[in-house]
Amino acid sequence: MVCLGNICRSPLAEGILKSKLAEDQFMVNSAGTEAYHTGKPPDPRSIDIAAKNGIDISHQSARKFVADDFRKFDKILVMDRSNLSNLKQMALTEQDKSKISLLIENNEVPDPYYGNPDDFKKVFDLIDQACQQLADQLQSTKR
């Protein structure tokens, strides 16, 4: 799960998807395309909306996406077209590029950073719906 700074959207996406998948069968992580917040916890508003939905993301720590992530992960899901473009430029191979897609096909998850708690709720709901579809898809292929 990738967004710009790895403190609002992608930590939510990591926490939400982890809550929907068997931990022993899937590895879910998040990162940012920029290192603005490396080592810092998620935005308090993301932590709050996740907690209100029974998900604890307070232990997460922001990190920058690195080239080795292409090797580690089968799917790299991004929140918006800008970060999609940034990762495609980082990709070294066509196989790397093929792993990258928007979390919500043909749509973006808006960045709530400059918004209010309602914006974080809307983002949570968007990500939750997308992660439920993704979890259903991933679990059906594991069977």
WOCOR-V529210 format. One record per residue. N is the residue number from 1. BURIAL is 1 if it has 16 or more other ideal C-beta (glycine too) atoms within 10 Angstrom, else 0. Layout:
{{N,BURIAL} {N,BURIAL}}
This chain:
{{1,1} {2,1} {3,1} {4,1} {5,1} {6,1} {7,1} {8,1} {9,1} {10,1} {11,1} {12,1} {13,1} {14,1} {15,1} {16,1} {17,1} {18,1} {19,1} {20,1} {21,1} {22,0} {23,0} {24,0} {25,0} {26,0} {27,0} {28,1} {29,1} {30,1} {31,1} {32,1} {33,1} {34,1} {35,0} {36,0} {37,1} {38,0} {39,0} {40,0} {41,1} {42,1} {43,1} {44,0} {45,1} {46,1} {47,1} {48,1} {49,1} {50,1} {51,0} {52,0} {53,0} {54,0} {55,1} {56,0} {57,1} {58,0} {59,0} {60,1} {61,0} {62,1} {63,1} {64,1} {65,1} {66,0} {67,0} {68,0} {69,1} {70,1} {71,0} {72,0} {73,1} {74,0} {75,0} {76,1} {77,1} {78,1} {79,1} {80,1} {81,0} {82,0} {83,1} {84,1} {85,0} {86,1} {87,1} {88,0} {89,0} {90,1} {91,1} {92,0} {93,0} {94,0} {95,0} {96,1} {97,1} {98,0} {99,1} {100,1} {101,0} {102,1} {103,1} {104,1} {105,0} {106,0} {107,0} {108,1} {109,1} {110,0} {111,1} {112,1} {113,1} {114,0} {115,0} {116,0} {117,0} {118,0} {119,1} {120,1} {121,1} {122,0} {123,1} {124,1} {125,0} {126,1} {127,1} {128,1} {129,0} {130,1} {131,1} {132,0} {133,0} {134,1} {135,1} {136,0} {137,0} {138,1} {139,0} {140,0} {141,0} {142,0} {143,0}}
